[in-house]
């Protein structure tokens, strides 16, 4: 798993079939996606979100987000 756009670019240069990574922010996800596209990969991104709830009052305690980014080489 790669986790920053320079690392993703280095991984993409090795031409694996698929690269899967994560980002904590949208800006990071966009930079990683661009690095994958620049490397010739088709890109998919999913935003995962979790919210811890206090069931006594059904209020939020904590929220966490992560972007999962996947690049795959298009089949010709």
OpenMM code with the backbone's topology and positions (N, CA, C; nanometers):
from openmm import Vec3, app, unit

residues = "UNK UNK UNK UNK UNK UNK UNK UNK UNK UNK UNK UNK UNK UNK UNK UNK UNK UNK UNK UNK UNK UNK UNK UNK UNK UNK UNK UNK UNK UNK UNK UNK UNK UNK UNK UNK UNK UNK UNK UNK UNK UNK UNK UNK UNK UNK UNK UNK UNK UNK UNK UNK UNK UNK UNK UNK UNK UNK UNK UNK UNK UNK UNK UNK UNK UNK UNK UNK UNK UNK UNK UNK UNK UNK UNK UNK".split()
positions = [
    Vec3(0.0851, -0.1169, 0.0000),
    Vec3(0.0000, 0.0000, 0.0000),
    Vec3(0.0898, 0.1234, 0.0000),
    Vec3(0.0591, 0.2182, -0.0853),
    Vec3(0.1313, 0.3449, -0.0928),
    Vec3(0.0455, 0.4514, -0.0248),
    Vec3(0.1094, 0.5569, 0.0270),
    Vec3(0.0273, 0.6512, 0.1020),
    Vec3(0.0550, 0.7986, 0.0768),
    Vec3(0.1374, 0.8344, -0.0180),
    Vec3(0.1553, 0.9746, -0.0538),
    Vec3(0.1767, 0.9829, -0.2036),
    Vec3(0.1484, 1.1003, -0.2627),
    Vec3(0.1559, 1.1065, -0.4077),
    Vec3(0.2960, 1.0777, -0.4629),
    Vec3(0.4091, 1.1200, -0.4007),
    Vec3(0.5390, 1.0786, -0.4550),
    Vec3(0.5605, 0.9271, -0.4464),
    Vec3(0.5148, 0.8670, -0.3381),
    Vec3(0.5283, 0.7217, -0.3235),
    Vec3(0.4395, 0.6512, -0.4255),
    Vec3(0.3178, 0.7023, -0.4452),
    Vec3(0.2269, 0.6441, -0.5445),
    Vec3(0.2883, 0.6548, -0.6835),
    Vec3(0.3477, 0.7689, -0.7155),
    Vec3(0.4119, 0.7855, -0.8464),
    Vec3(0.5243, 0.6836, -0.8640),
    Vec3(0.6022, 0.6600, -0.7588),
    Vec3(0.7095, 0.5603, -0.7658),
    Vec3(0.6520, 0.4202, -0.7835),
    Vec3(0.5437, 0.3903, -0.7130),
    Vec3(0.4774, 0.2597, -0.7293),
    Vec3(0.4245, 0.2447, -0.8713),
    Vec3(0.3613, 0.3499, -0.9234),
    Vec3(0.3038, 0.3451, -1.0584),
    Vec3(0.4123, 0.3231, -1.1634),
    Vec3(0.5308, 0.3778, -1.1407),
    Vec3(0.6410, 0.3606, -1.2358),
    Vec3(0.6824, 0.2144, -1.2481),
    Vec3(0.6534, 0.1350, -1.1480),
    Vec3(0.6852, -0.0087, -1.1531),
    Vec3(0.5794, -0.0879, -1.2294),
    Vec3(0.4668, -0.0227, -1.2628),
    Vec3(0.3599, -0.0770, -1.3476),
    Vec3(0.2874, -0.1990, -1.2913),
    Vec3(0.2542, -0.2021, -1.1623),
    Vec3(0.1723, -0.3141, -1.1148),
    Vec3(0.0324, -0.3056, -1.1753),
    Vec3(-0.0374, -0.4144, -1.1739),
    Vec3(-0.1739, -0.4190, -1.2287),
    Vec3(-0.2672, -0.3254, -1.1523),
    Vec3(-0.2499, -0.3180, -1.0207),
    Vec3(-0.3410, -0.2399, -0.9357),
    Vec3(-0.2622, -0.1781, -0.8204),
    Vec3(-0.3019, -0.0574, -0.7824),
    Vec3(-0.2454, 0.0104, -0.6653),
    Vec3(-0.3620, 0.0542, -0.5780),
    Vec3(-0.3571, 0.0189, -0.4503),
    Vec3(-0.4622, 0.0580, -0.3558),
    Vec3(-0.3953, 0.1324, -0.2409),
    Vec3(-0.4520, 0.2462, -0.2048),
    Vec3(-0.3964, 0.3264, -0.0966),
    Vec3(-0.5073, 0.4025, -0.0261),
    Vec3(-0.4689, 0.4831, 0.0705),
    Vec3(-0.5678, 0.5615, 0.1443),
    Vec3(-0.5166, 0.7036, 0.1632),
    Vec3(-0.6086, 0.7930, 0.1945),
    Vec3(-0.5743, 0.9319, 0.2252),
    Vec3(-0.6657, 0.9793, 0.3370),
    Vec3(-0.6142, 1.0713, 0.4171),
    Vec3(-0.6929, 1.1240, 0.5286),
    Vec3(-0.7769, 1.2443, 0.4888),
    Vec3(-0.7358, 1.3140, 0.3810),
    Vec3(-0.8086, 1.4340, 0.3394),
    Vec3(-0.8415, 1.4273, 0.1911),
    Vec3(-0.9365, 1.5105, 0.1503),
    Vec3(-0.9738, 1.5151, 0.0088),
    Vec3(-0.8571, 1.5649, -0.0761),
    Vec3(-0.7842, 1.6645, -0.0268),
    Vec3(-0.6692, 1.7151, -0.1019),
    Vec3(-0.5662, 1.6053, -0.1264),
    Vec3(-0.5381, 1.5252, -0.0238),
    Vec3(-0.4449, 1.4136, -0.0400),
    Vec3(-0.4986, 1.3124, -0.1404),
    Vec3(-0.6277, 1.2818, -0.1318),
    Vec3(-0.6889, 1.1853, -0.2242),
    Vec3(-0.6806, 1.2359, -0.3677),
    Vec3(-0.7050, 1.3655, -0.3882),
    Vec3(-0.6969, 1.4225, -0.5229),
    Vec3(-0.5543, 1.4160, -0.5765),
    Vec3(-0.4554, 1.4463, -0.4920),
    Vec3(-0.3155, 1.4408, -0.5356),
    Vec3(-0.2745, 1.2982, -0.5707),
    Vec3(-0.3168, 1.2034, -0.4896),
    Vec3(-0.2861, 1.0628, -0.5173),
    Vec3(-0.3552, 1.0181, -0.6454),
    Vec3(-0.4826, 1.0559, -0.6613),
    Vec3(-0.5553, 1.0215, -0.7832),
    Vec3(-0.4878, 1.0783, -0.9067),
    Vec3(-0.4391, 1.2020, -0.8968),
    Vec3(-0.3700, 1.2639, -1.0102),
    Vec3(-0.2401, 1.1907, -1.0417),
    Vec3(-0.1664, 1.1511, -0.9374),
    Vec3(-0.0424, 1.0756, -0.9584),
    Vec3(-0.0712, 0.9430, -1.0285),
    Vec3(-0.1804, 0.8784, -0.9909),
    Vec3(-0.2181, 0.7528, -1.0569),
    Vec3(-0.2581, 0.7768, -1.2018),
    Vec3(-0.3406, 0.8792, -1.2258),
    Vec3(-0.3805, 0.9108, -1.3632),
    Vec3(-0.2588, 0.9441, -1.4485),
    Vec3(-0.1668, 1.0231, -1.3937),
    Vec3(-0.0448, 1.0578, -1.4671),
    Vec3(0.0372, 0.9339, -1.4999),
    Vec3(0.0253, 0.8301, -1.4177),
    Vec3(0.0956, 0.7050, -1.4414),
    Vec3(0.0212, 0.6104, -1.5341),
    Vec3(-0.0927, 0.6547, -1.5880),
    Vec3(-0.1672, 0.5736, -1.6839),
    Vec3(-0.2722, 0.4828, -1.6229),
    Vec3(-0.3102, 0.5074, -1.4992),
    Vec3(-0.4081, 0.4237, -1.4306),
    Vec3(-0.5474, 0.4858, -1.4347),
    Vec3(-0.6487, 0.4004, -1.4424),
    Vec3(-0.7870, 0.4433, -1.4203),
    Vec3(-0.8048, 0.4484, -1.2686),
    Vec3(-0.8746, 0.5502, -1.2192),
    Vec3(-0.8810, 0.5743, -1.0748),
    Vec3(-1.0237, 0.5652, -1.0237),
    Vec3(-1.0391, 0.5017, -0.9085),
    Vec3(-1.1656, 0.4992, -0.8347),
    Vec3(-1.1360, 0.5454, -0.6929),
    Vec3(-1.2314, 0.6169, -0.6325),
    Vec3(-1.2133, 0.6645, -0.4957),
    Vec3(-1.3439, 0.6470, -0.4189),
    Vec3(-1.3318, 0.6047, -0.2940),
    Vec3(-1.4477, 0.5865, -0.2067),
    Vec3(-1.4196, 0.6596, -0.0759),
    Vec3(-1.5185, 0.7345, -0.0279),
    Vec3(-1.5089, 0.7996, 0.1022),
    Vec3(-1.5736, 0.7092, 0.2055),
    Vec3(-1.4960, 0.6691, 0.3050),
    Vec3(-1.5481, 0.5889, 0.4155),
    Vec3(-1.5605, 0.6793, 0.5370),
    Vec3(-1.6696, 0.6655, 0.6072),
    Vec3(-1.6932, 0.7487, 0.7245),
    Vec3(-1.7497, 0.6627, 0.8363),
    Vec3(-1.7008, 0.6854, 0.9554),
    Vec3(-1.7586, 0.6175, 1.0711),
    Vec3(-1.7883, 0.7215, 1.1778),
    Vec3(-1.8946, 0.6966, 1.2500),
    Vec3(-1.9358, 0.7867, 1.3571),
    Vec3(-1.9638, 0.7025, 1.4804),
    Vec3(-1.8935, 0.7327, 1.5886),
    Vec3(-1.9220, 0.6660, 1.7151),
    Vec3(-2.0395, 0.7386, 1.7799),
    Vec3(-2.1393, 0.6612, 1.8213),
    Vec3(-2.2594, 0.7199, 1.8801),
    Vec3(-2.2723, 0.6844, 2.0273),
    Vec3(-2.3184, 0.7814, 2.1041),
    Vec3(-2.3561, 0.7579, 2.2435),
    Vec3(-2.5035, 0.7192, 2.2401),
    Vec3(-2.5346, 0.5937, 2.2665),
    Vec3(-2.6724, 0.5448, 2.2516),
    Vec3(-2.7663, 0.5945, 2.3604),
    Vec3(-2.7124, 0.6536, 2.4651),
    Vec3(-2.8011, 0.7099, 2.5687),
    Vec3(-2.8779, 0.8300, 2.5148),
    Vec3(-2.8128, 0.9098, 2.4318),
    Vec3(-2.8802, 1.0261, 2.3750),
    Vec3(-2.8714, 1.0304, 2.2239),
    Vec3(-2.8177, 0.9248, 2.1638),
    Vec3(-2.7970, 0.9150, 2.0205),
    Vec3(-2.7270, 1.0391, 1.9660),
    Vec3(-2.6197, 1.0757, 2.0364),
    Vec3(-2.5377, 1.1884, 1.9929),
    Vec3(-2.4019, 1.1369, 1.9474),
    Vec3(-2.3386, 1.2140, 1.8614),
    Vec3(-2.2072, 1.1761, 1.8109),
    Vec3(-2.1013, 1.1956, 1.9181),
    Vec3(-2.0107, 1.0977, 1.9244),
    Vec3(-1.8932, 1.1125, 2.0108),
    Vec3(-1.7711, 1.1480, 1.9273),
    Vec3(-1.7565, 1.0771, 1.8184),
    Vec3(-1.6376, 1.0959, 1.7364),
    Vec3(-1.6689, 1.0568, 1.5927),
    Vec3(-1.6116, 1.1318, 1.4993),
    Vec3(-1.6306, 1.1046, 1.3567),
    Vec3(-1.4931, 1.0840, 1.2934),
    Vec3(-1.4826, 0.9877, 1.2039),
    Vec3(-1.3573, 0.9621, 1.1329),
    Vec3(-1.3879, 0.9403, 0.9853),
    Vec3(-1.3014, 0.9919, 0.8995),
    Vec3(-1.3174, 0.9711, 0.7559),
    Vec3(-1.1858, 0.9208, 0.6976),
    Vec3(-1.1969, 0.8496, 0.5879),
    Vec3(-1.0805, 0.8041, 0.5127),
    Vec3(-1.1216, 0.7902, 0.3671),
    Vec3(-1.0313, 0.8217, 0.2791),
    Vec3(-1.0532, 0.8049, 0.1360),
    Vec3(-0.9727, 0.6840, 0.0914),
    Vec3(-1.0382, 0.5894, 0.0278),
    Vec3(-0.9704, 0.4736, -0.0293),
    Vec3(-0.9577, 0.4991, -0.1788),
    Vec3(-0.8353, 0.4934, -0.2287),
    Vec3(-0.8077, 0.5251, -0.3686),
    Vec3(-0.7478, 0.4017, -0.4345),
    Vec3(-0.8035, 0.3652, -0.5485),
    Vec3(-0.7568, 0.2478, -0.6227),
    Vec3(-0.7275, 0.2887, -0.7665),
    Vec3(-0.6124, 0.2498, -0.8142),
    Vec3(-0.5786, 0.2698, -0.9547),
    Vec3(-0.5573, 0.1345, -1.0193),
    Vec3(-0.6103, 0.1177, -1.1394),
    Vec3(-0.5869, -0.0076, -1.2115),
    Vec3(-0.5550, 0.0245, -1.3563),
    Vec3(-0.4690, -0.0585, -1.4127),
    Vec3(-0.4320, -0.0375, -1.5526),
    Vec3(-0.5486, -0.0784, -1.6407),
    Vec3(-0.5895, 0.0098, -1.7310),
    Vec3(-0.6991, -0.0262, -1.8225),
    Vec3(-0.6561, -0.1414, -1.9135),
    Vec3(-0.7467, -0.2319, -1.9380),
    Vec3(-0.7180, -0.3431, -2.0294),
    Vec3(-0.7373, -0.2948, -2.1718),
    Vec3(-0.6430, -0.3265, -2.2552),
    Vec3(-0.6453, -0.2788, -2.3940),
    Vec3(-0.7164, -0.3764, -2.4836),
] * unit.nanometer
topology = app.Topology()
chain = topology.addChain("A")
for resn in residues:
    res = topology.addResidue(resn, chain)
    for name in ("N", "CA", "C"):
        topology.addAtom(name, app.Element.getBySymbol(name[0]), res)
